[in-house]
Amino acid sequence: MTTYYMDNHTGAERTVPETKFPKGEQTGKVRTVIDRITLVDAAGTAGLDSGDVVYGPKIPADSIVVGVSVSTNKSLGATGTYTVGWLGNTDANGDEVDAADADGFMTTQDGGGQAVLGTLTAGQPGVFKRFAEETQLSVTFTAVMDDNVLDAVLTIVVQYVND
């Protein structure tokens, strides 16, 4: 039988001199940000179209995302699909740090015909991702909502550790 040690354990317990856990990876506090929007166009007369992007909360610099949930309180009509991801960001020199990924947290969520609750799952690139710079979350609609659904509410909950 072979014994293996995880990275942080090796640095803290098996390396001389000891190396500290990276920021937020030991005794870090989970922070939560919640935001919501009523899904209606600027004129208040139609649902959102394919390609429309809703900006969600921002994730602070040097944060590790540990959870994302998105819900709609009702059906978005016959279609109304969307993805959840983030916009790219840059450092102080203007160099790209974290590339944009429109579905990095959730691939297609189908709000057509029913209310939806989507959560970040294993296999998505955003699982336990550490964002080096402040990062804007985004919800990108991939299919048009029905124009008779003008009061659906989309809510996003993001949990992250950064201290």
C-alpha positions, 0 to 999 in steps of 0.5 A: 500500500502506498500513502499519498498526501494532498498538496496543502498537507504536504506543504504544511506537514511534510515540508521543511521549512513549512509552507503555508496554505494558499489564501482562503484554503484553510479557515477561509470564510464562505461569502455569499452574494445574491442578485436578481432581475426581472427578465424583460427587455428595456422597453418592458414589452418583451422577454429577452432574446437569444444573445442577450447577456445579463450581468450578475454580481462581481466576484472579488479578486483572489476568490475561489468559487465554491458554489453557484445556483441560478433559478427562475421562479416560473417558466420562460415560455416555450424556450428561454434557455441560458448559460451561466459563466463569466466575462474575461478580466485583465490585470493592472497592465491590461493583460488578460488573466481569466479568459471569458467563459460564457458557460463556465459555471453552467451549460444550457439551463432550460427555462422553457415550460417550467421553473428552473434551479441550476447548480454548479456541478463537477466537470464545469471549469468554474468548480473551485476556480480561483479568479485572480482579478475581480470578475463579472458573472454573466447569464447569456440567453441562447434561445428567445423567451416568450413575449408573454412572460414579462414577470419571470425573476432570475436569481443568482447565488454565488458562494466564494472564499477569499480570506 
